[in-house]
């Protein structure tokens, strides 16, 4: 996803930076959701 954003020449550097930041936020949220799911299932080893 990030590579696609970086290679896109239709947007300004600011727009690319904003999109990359949003991707990082989305990845972090997904990681947290997956972590909580594993904890709920009792599969996460602390």
PQR file with spaces between the fields and no chain letter, atoms N, CA, C, O and H, PARSE charges and radii, in Angstrom:
ATOM       1  N    UNK     1       0.825   -1.192    0.000 -0.4000 1.5000
ATOM       2  CA   UNK     1       0.000    0.000    0.000 -0.0000 2.0000
ATOM       3  C    UNK     1       0.868    1.255    0.000  0.5500 1.7000
ATOM       4  O    UNK     1       0.623    2.200   -0.749 -0.5500 1.4000
ATOM       5  N    UNK     2       1.886    1.241    0.855 -0.4000 1.5000
ATOM       6  CA   UNK     2       2.728    2.434    0.947 -0.0000 2.0000
ATOM       7  C    UNK     2       3.479    2.682   -0.364  0.5500 1.7000
ATOM       8  O    UNK     2       3.612    3.827   -0.797 -0.5500 1.4000
ATOM       9  H    UNK     2       2.086    0.472    1.463  0.4000 1.0000
ATOM      10  N    UNK     3       3.964    1.623   -0.987 -0.4000 1.5000
ATOM      11  CA   UNK     3       4.690    1.766   -2.248 -0.0000 2.0000
ATOM      12  C    UNK     3       3.786    2.354   -3.316  0.5500 1.7000
ATOM      13  O    UNK     3       4.210    3.196   -4.107 -0.5500 1.4000
ATOM      14  H    UNK     3       3.856    0.693   -0.635  0.4000 1.0000
ATOM      15  N    UNK     4       2.545    1.909   -3.334 -0.4000 1.5000
ATOM      16  CA   UNK     4       1.584    2.433   -4.296 -0.0000 2.0000
ATOM      17  C    UNK     4       1.389    3.939   -4.102  0.5500 1.7000
ATOM      18  O    UNK     4       1.318    4.689   -5.076 -0.5500 1.4000
ATOM      19  H    UNK     4       2.200    1.224   -2.691  0.4000 1.0000
ATOM      20  N    UNK     5       1.305    4.369   -2.866 -0.4000 1.5000
ATOM      21  CA   UNK     5       1.142    5.798   -2.573 -0.0000 2.0000
ATOM      22  C    UNK     5       2.376    6.572   -3.039  0.5500 1.7000
ATOM      23  O    UNK     5       2.253    7.634   -3.649 -0.5500 1.4000
ATOM      24  H    UNK     5       1.363    3.759   -2.075  0.4000 1.0000
ATOM      25  N    UNK     6       3.544    6.045   -2.753 -0.4000 1.5000
ATOM      26  CA   UNK     6       4.779    6.737   -3.114 -0.0000 2.0000
ATOM      27  C    UNK     6       4.964    6.842   -4.627  0.5500 1.7000
ATOM      28  O    UNK     6       5.546    7.812   -5.113 -0.5500 1.4000
ATOM      29  H    UNK     6       3.643    5.183   -2.257  0.4000 1.0000
ATOM      30  N    UNK     7       4.479    5.865   -5.361 -0.4000 1.5000
ATOM      31  CA   UNK     7       4.649    5.869   -6.814 -0.0000 2.0000
ATOM      32  C    UNK     7       3.567    6.662   -7.536  0.5500 1.7000
ATOM      33  O    UNK     7       3.662    6.873   -8.745 -0.5500 1.4000
ATOM      34  H    UNK     7       4.006    5.077   -4.966  0.4000 1.0000
ATOM      35  N    UNK     8       2.555    7.097   -6.825 -0.4000 1.5000
ATOM      36  CA   UNK     8       1.448    7.827   -7.426 -0.0000 2.0000
ATOM      37  C    UNK     8       1.864    9.274   -7.680  0.5500 1.7000
ATOM      38  O    UNK     8       2.119   10.028   -6.741 -0.5500 1.4000
ATOM      39  H    UNK     8       2.478    6.925   -5.843  0.4000 1.0000
ATOM      40  N    UNK     9       1.928    9.650   -8.941 -0.4000 1.5000
ATOM      41  CA   UNK     9       2.365   11.012   -9.293 -0.0000 2.0000
ATOM      42  C    UNK     9       1.191   11.973   -9.459  0.5500 1.7000
ATOM      43  O    UNK     9       1.382   13.116   -9.873 -0.5500 1.4000
ATOM      44  H    UNK     9       1.721    9.037   -9.703  0.4000 1.0000
ATOM      45  N    UNK    10      -0.006   11.524   -9.142 -0.4000 1.5000
ATOM      46  CA   UNK    10      -1.185   12.385   -9.299 -0.0000 2.0000
ATOM      47  C    UNK    10      -1.443   13.251   -8.074  0.5500 1.7000
ATOM      48  O    UNK    10      -2.328   14.107   -8.098 -0.5500 1.4000
ATOM      49  H    UNK    10      -0.161   10.596   -8.805  0.4000 1.0000
ATOM      50  N    UNK    11      -0.681   13.039   -7.000 -0.4000 1.5000
ATOM      51  CA   UNK    11      -0.926   13.771   -5.759 -0.0000 2.0000
ATOM      52  C    UNK    11       0.338   14.479   -5.290  0.5500 1.7000
ATOM      53  O    UNK    11       1.456   14.091   -5.630 -0.5500 1.4000
ATOM      54  H    UNK    11       0.037   12.344   -6.981  0.4000 1.0000
ATOM      55  N    UNK    12       0.131   15.517   -4.507 -0.4000 1.5000
ATOM      56  CA   UNK    12       1.256   16.288   -3.985 -0.0000 2.0000
ATOM      57  C    UNK    12       1.969   15.506   -2.881  0.5500 1.7000
ATOM      58  O    UNK    12       1.443   14.524   -2.358 -0.5500 1.4000
ATOM      59  H    UNK    12      -0.777   15.832   -4.231  0.4000 1.0000
ATOM      60  N    UNK    13       3.160   15.958   -2.544 -0.4000 1.5000
ATOM      61  CA   UNK    13       3.903   15.311   -1.463 -0.0000 2.0000
ATOM      62  C    UNK    13       3.137   15.385   -0.148  0.5500 1.7000
ATOM      63  O    UNK    13       3.169   14.444    0.645 -0.5500 1.4000
ATOM      64  H    UNK    13       3.587   16.757   -2.969  0.4000 1.0000
ATOM      65  N    UNK    14       2.454   16.489    0.086 -0.4000 1.5000
ATOM      66  CA   UNK    14       1.658   16.645    1.309 -0.0000 2.0000
ATOM      67  C    UNK    14       0.540   15.606    1.349  0.5500 1.7000
ATOM      68  O    UNK    14       0.305   14.975    2.380 -0.5500 1.4000
ATOM      69  H    UNK    14       2.428   17.254   -0.557  0.4000 1.0000
ATOM      70  N    UNK    15      -0.142   15.437    0.224 -0.4000 1.5000
ATOM      71  CA   UNK    15      -1.218   14.442    0.170 -0.0000 2.0000
ATOM      72  C    UNK    15      -0.669   13.030    0.382  0.5500 1.7000
ATOM      73  O    UNK    15      -1.291   12.209    1.056 -0.5500 1.4000
ATOM      74  H    UNK    15       0.049   15.950   -0.612  0.4000 1.0000
ATOM      75  N    UNK    16       0.492   12.760   -0.195 -0.4000 1.5000
ATOM      76  CA   UNK    16       1.129   11.456   -0.007 -0.0000 2.0000
ATOM      77  C    UNK    16       1.498   11.245    1.455  0.5500 1.7000
ATOM      78  O    UNK    16       1.262   10.171    2.010 -0.5500 1.4000
ATOM      79  H    UNK    16       0.998   13.427   -0.742  0.4000 1.0000
ATOM      80  N    UNK    17       2.076   12.263    2.078 -0.4000 1.5000
ATOM      81  CA   UNK    17       2.442   12.160    3.495 -0.0000 2.0000
ATOM      82  C    UNK    17       1.214   11.906    4.371  0.5500 1.7000
ATOM      83  O    UNK    17       1.256   11.094    5.295 -0.5500 1.4000
ATOM      84  H    UNK    17       2.268   13.135    1.627  0.4000 1.0000
ATOM      85  N    UNK    18       0.128   12.607    4.071 -0.4000 1.5000
ATOM      86  CA   UNK    18      -1.114   12.413    4.829 -0.0000 2.0000
ATOM      87  C    UNK    18      -1.626   10.985    4.666  0.5500 1.7000
ATOM      88  O    UNK    18      -2.053   10.362    5.638 -0.5500 1.4000
ATOM      89  H    UNK    18       0.093   13.267    3.321  0.4000 1.0000
ATOM      90  N    UNK    19      -1.584   10.470    3.446 -0.4000 1.5000
ATOM      91  CA   UNK    19      -2.061    9.113    3.197 -0.0000 2.0000
ATOM      92  C    UNK    19      -1.174    8.081    3.888  0.5500 1.7000
ATOM      93  O    UNK    19      -1.681    7.113    4.454 -0.5500 1.4000
ATOM      94  H    UNK    19      -1.238   10.977    2.656  0.4000 1.0000
ATOM      95  N    UNK    20       0.151    8.278    3.848 -0.4000 1.5000
ATOM      96  CA   UNK    20       1.068    7.362    4.512 -0.0000 2.0000
ATOM      97  C    UNK    20       0.829    7.352    6.021  0.5500 1.7000
ATOM      98  O    UNK    20       0.883    6.301    6.659 -0.5500 1.4000
ATOM      99  H    UNK    20       0.563    9.065    3.388  0.4000 1.0000
ATOM     100  N    UNK    21       0.564    8.523    6.578 -0.4000 1.5000
ATOM     101  CA   UNK    21       0.261    8.610    8.008 -0.0000 2.0000
ATOM     102  C    UNK    21      -1.024    7.853    8.328  0.5500 1.7000
ATOM     103  O    UNK    21      -1.100    7.155    9.340 -0.5500 1.4000
ATOM     104  H    UNK    21       0.520    9.376    6.059  0.4000 1.0000
ATOM     105  N    UNK    22      -2.036    7.990    7.466 -0.4000 1.5000
ATOM     106  CA   UNK    22      -3.296    7.288    7.686 -0.0000 2.0000
ATOM     107  C    UNK    22      -3.095    5.779    7.582  0.5500 1.7000
ATOM     108  O    UNK    22      -3.707    5.025    8.338 -0.5500 1.4000
ATOM     109  H    UNK    22      -1.974    8.557    6.645  0.4000 1.0000
ATOM     110  N    UNK    23      -2.256    5.331    6.669 -0.4000 1.5000
ATOM     111  CA   UNK    23      -1.964    3.895    6.547 -0.0000 2.0000
ATOM     112  C    UNK    23      -1.332    3.386    7.827  0.5500 1.7000
ATOM     113  O    UNK    23      -1.699    2.317    8.315 -0.5500 1.4000
ATOM     114  H    UNK    23      -1.759    5.943    6.055  0.4000 1.0000
ATOM     115  N    UNK    24      -0.379    4.141    8.383 -0.4000 1.5000
ATOM     116  CA   UNK    24       0.265    3.738    9.640 -0.0000 2.0000
ATOM     117  C    UNK    24      -0.757    3.634   10.770  0.5500 1.7000
ATOM     118  O    UNK    24      -0.706    2.700   11.570 -0.5500 1.4000
ATOM     119  H    UNK    24      -0.081    5.009    7.987  0.4000 1.0000
ATOM     120  N    UNK    25      -1.672    4.578   10.836 -0.4000 1.5000
ATOM     121  CA   UNK    25      -2.720    4.561   11.864 -0.0000 2.0000
ATOM     122  C    UNK    25      -3.610    3.337   11.671  0.5500 1.7000
ATOM     123  O    UNK    25      -3.937    2.648   12.638 -0.5500 1.4000
ATOM     124  H    UNK    25      -1.713    5.337   10.186  0.4000 1.0000
ATOM     125  N    UNK    26      -4.002    3.063   10.431 -0.4000 1.5000
ATOM     126  CA   UNK    26      -4.849    1.900   10.143 -0.0000 2.0000
ATOM     127  C    UNK    26      -4.145    0.597   10.525  0.5500 1.7000
ATOM     128  O    UNK    26      -4.769   -0.305   11.084 -0.5500 1.4000
ATOM     129  H    UNK    26      -3.737    3.623    9.646  0.4000 1.0000
ATOM     130  N    UNK    27      -2.855    0.497   10.225 -0.4000 1.5000
ATOM     131  CA   UNK    27      -2.086   -0.697   10.581 -0.0000 2.0000
ATOM     132  C    UNK    27      -2.047   -0.870   12.090  0.5500 1.7000
ATOM     133  O    UNK    27      -2.225   -1.978   12.597 -0.5500 1.4000
ATOM     134  H    UNK    27      -2.348    1.230    9.770  0.4000 1.0000
ATOM     135  N    UNK    28      -1.817    0.221   12.808 -0.4000 1.5000
ATOM     136  CA   UNK    28      -1.773    0.154   14.271 -0.0000 2.0000
ATOM     137  C    UNK    28      -3.122   -0.311   14.834  0.5500 1.7000
ATOM     138  O    UNK    28      -3.165   -1.163   15.722 -0.5500 1.4000
ATOM     139  H    UNK    28      -1.673    1.121   12.396  0.4000 1.0000
ATOM     140  N    UNK    29      -4.214    0.245   14.321 -0.4000 1.5000
ATOM     141  CA   UNK    29      -5.541   -0.148   14.788 -0.0000 2.0000
ATOM     142  C    UNK    29      -5.801   -1.631   14.509  0.5500 1.7000
ATOM     143  O    UNK    29      -6.354   -2.337   15.351 -0.5500 1.4000
ATOM     144  H    UNK    29      -4.179    0.936   13.600  0.4000 1.0000
ATOM     145  N    UNK    30      -5.404   -2.092   13.338 -0.4000 1.5000
ATOM     146  CA   UNK    30      -5.582   -3.506   12.990 -0.0000 2.0000
ATOM     147  C    UNK    30      -4.783   -4.398   13.919  0.5500 1.7000
ATOM     148  O    UNK    30      -5.273   -5.440   14.356 -0.5500 1.4000
ATOM     149  H    UNK    30      -4.954   -1.518   12.654  0.4000 1.0000
ATOM     150  N    UNK    31      -3.556   -3.999   14.226 -0.4000 1.5000
ATOM     151  CA   UNK    31      -2.732   -4.774   15.160 -0.0000 2.0000
ATOM     152  C    UNK    31      -3.399   -4.863   16.532  0.5500 1.7000
ATOM     153  O    UNK    31      -3.408   -5.928   17.150 -0.5500 1.4000
ATOM     154  H    UNK    31      -3.158   -3.153   13.871  0.4000 1.0000
ATOM     155  N    UNK    32      -3.953   -3.758   17.005 -0.4000 1.5000
ATOM     156  CA   UNK    32      -4.619   -3.752   18.309 -0.0000 2.0000
ATOM     157  C    UNK    32      -5.857   -4.651   18.300  0.5500 1.7000
ATOM     158  O    UNK    32      -6.104   -5.387   19.256 -0.5500 1.4000
ATOM     159  H    UNK    32      -3.946   -2.893   16.503  0.4000 1.0000
ATOM     160  N    UNK    33      -6.626   -4.587   17.221 -0.4000 1.5000
ATOM     161  CA   UNK    33      -7.813   -5.437   17.114 -0.0000 2.0000
ATOM     162  C    UNK    33      -7.403   -6.903   17.136  0.5500 1.7000
ATOM     163  O    UNK    33      -8.022   -7.710   17.830 -0.5500 1.4000
ATOM     164  H    UNK    33      -6.425   -3.990   16.444  0.4000 1.0000
ATOM     165  N    UNK    34      -6.375   -7.251   16.389 -0.4000 1.5000
ATOM     166  CA   UNK    34      -5.918   -8.642   16.345 -0.0000 2.0000
ATOM     167  C    UNK    34      -5.386   -9.089   17.706  0.5500 1.7000
ATOM     168  O    UNK    34      -5.620  -10.222   18.127 -0.5500 1.4000
ATOM     169  H    UNK    34      -5.872   -6.596   15.825  0.4000 1.0000
ATOM     170  N    UNK    35      -4.674   -8.203   18.387 -0.4000 1.5000
ATOM     171  CA   UNK    35      -4.150   -8.525   19.712 -0.0000 2.0000
ATOM     172  C    UNK    35      -5.286   -8.795   20.697  0.5500 1.7000
ATOM     173  O    UNK    35      -5.241   -9.761   21.459 -0.5500 1.4000
ATOM     174  H    UNK    35      -4.484   -7.283   18.045  0.4000 1.0000
ATOM     175  N    UNK    36      -6.299   -7.937   20.673 -0.4000 1.5000
ATOM     176  CA   UNK    36      -7.437   -8.119   21.577 -0.0000 2.0000
ATOM     177  C    UNK    36      -8.196   -9.404   21.247  0.5500 1.7000
ATOM     178  O    UNK    36      -8.678  -10.091   22.148 -0.5500 1.4000
ATOM     179  H    UNK    36      -6.334   -7.152   20.054  0.4000 1.0000
ATOM     180  N    UNK    37      -8.301   -9.725   19.970 -0.4000 1.5000
ATOM     181  CA   UNK    37      -8.972  -10.956   19.564 -0.0000 2.0000
ATOM     182  C    UNK    37      -8.216  -12.175   20.094  0.5500 1.7000
ATOM     183  O    UNK    37      -8.826  -13.116   20.603 -0.5500 1.4000
ATOM     184  H    UNK    37      -7.909   -9.167   19.239  0.4000 1.0000
ATOM     185  N    UNK    38      -6.892  -12.155   19.973 -0.4000 1.5000
ATOM     186  CA   UNK    38      -6.093  -13.262   20.483 -0.0000 2.0000
ATOM     187  C    UNK    38      -6.200  -13.373   21.997  0.5500 1.7000
ATOM     188  O    UNK    38      -6.265  -14.479   22.535 -0.5500 1.4000
ATOM     189  H    UNK    38      -6.397  -11.390   19.560  0.4000 1.0000
ATOM     190  N    UNK    39      -6.218  -12.237   22.689 -0.4000 1.5000
ATOM     191  CA   UNK    39      -6.378  -12.258   24.150 -0.0000 2.0000
ATOM     192  C    UNK    39      -7.735  -12.865   24.515  0.5500 1.7000
ATOM     193  O    UNK    39      -7.830  -13.680   25.433 -0.5500 1.4000
ATOM     194  H    UNK    39      -6.165  -11.339   22.253  0.4000 1.0000
ATOM     195  N    UNK    40      -8.775  -12.468   23.797 -0.4000 1.5000
ATOM     196  CA   UNK    40     -10.121  -12.972   24.056 -0.0000 2.0000
ATOM     197  C    UNK    40     -10.177  -14.489   23.862  0.5500 1.7000
ATOM     198  O    UNK    40     -10.838  -15.196   24.624 -0.5500 1.4000
ATOM     199  H    UNK    40      -8.699  -11.806   23.051  0.4000 1.0000
ATOM     200  N    UNK    41      -9.495  -14.969   22.860 -0.4000 1.5000
ATOM     201  CA   UNK    41      -9.494  -16.405   22.564 -0.0000 2.0000
ATOM     202  C    UNK    41      -8.528  -17.175   23.474  0.5500 1.7000
ATOM     203  O    UNK    41      -8.501  -18.406   23.463 -0.5500 1.4000
ATOM     204  H    UNK    41      -8.959  -14.395   22.241  0.4000 1.0000
ATOM     205  N    UNK    42      -7.745  -16.442   24.254 -0.4000 1.5000
ATOM     206  CA   UNK    42      -6.784  -17.094   25.142 -0.0000 2.0000
ATOM     207  C    UNK    42      -5.556  -17.627   24.426  0.5500 1.7000
ATOM     208  O    UNK    42      -4.873  -18.524   24.920 -0.5500 1.4000
ATOM     209  H    UNK    42      -7.768  -15.442   24.263  0.4000 1.0000
ATOM     210  N    UNK    43      -5.287  -17.070   23.266 -0.4000 1.5000
ATOM     211  CA   UNK    43      -4.169  -17.563   22.458 -0.0000 2.0000
ATOM     212  C    UNK    43      -2.935  -16.675   22.535  0.5500 1.7000
ATOM     213  O    UNK    43      -1.879  -17.040   22.018 -0.5500 1.4000
ATOM     214  H    UNK    43      -5.842  -16.341   22.865  0.4000 1.0000
ATOM     215  N    UNK    44      -3.052  -15.533   23.162 -0.4000 1.5000
ATOM     216  CA   UNK    44      -1.924  -14.613   23.261 -0.0000 2.0000
ATOM     217  C    UNK    44      -1.102  -14.943   24.499  0.5500 1.7000
ATOM     218  O    UNK    44      -1.611  -14.942   25.620 -0.5500 1.4000
ATOM     219  H    UNK    44      -3.910  -15.237   23.582  0.4000 1.0000
ATOM     220  N    UNK    45       0.169  -15.223   24.277 -0.4000 1.5000
ATOM     221  CA   UNK    45       1.076  -15.544   25.390 -0.0000 2.0000
ATOM     222  C    UNK    45       1.792  -14.256   25.797  0.5500 1.7000
ATOM     223  O    UNK    45       2.498  -13.653   24.989 -0.5500 1.4000
ATOM     224  H    UNK    45       0.582  -15.223   23.366  0.4000 1.0000
ATOM     225  N    UNK    46       1.608  -13.840   27.048 -0.4000 1.5000
ATOM     226  CA   UNK    46       2.229  -12.577   27.475 -0.0000 2.0000
ATOM     227  C    UNK    46       3.736  -12.651   27.529  0.5500 1.7000
ATOM     228  O    UNK    46       4.391  -11.667   27.870 -0.5500 1.4000
ATOM     229  H    UNK    46       1.034  -14.331   27.704  0.4000 1.0000
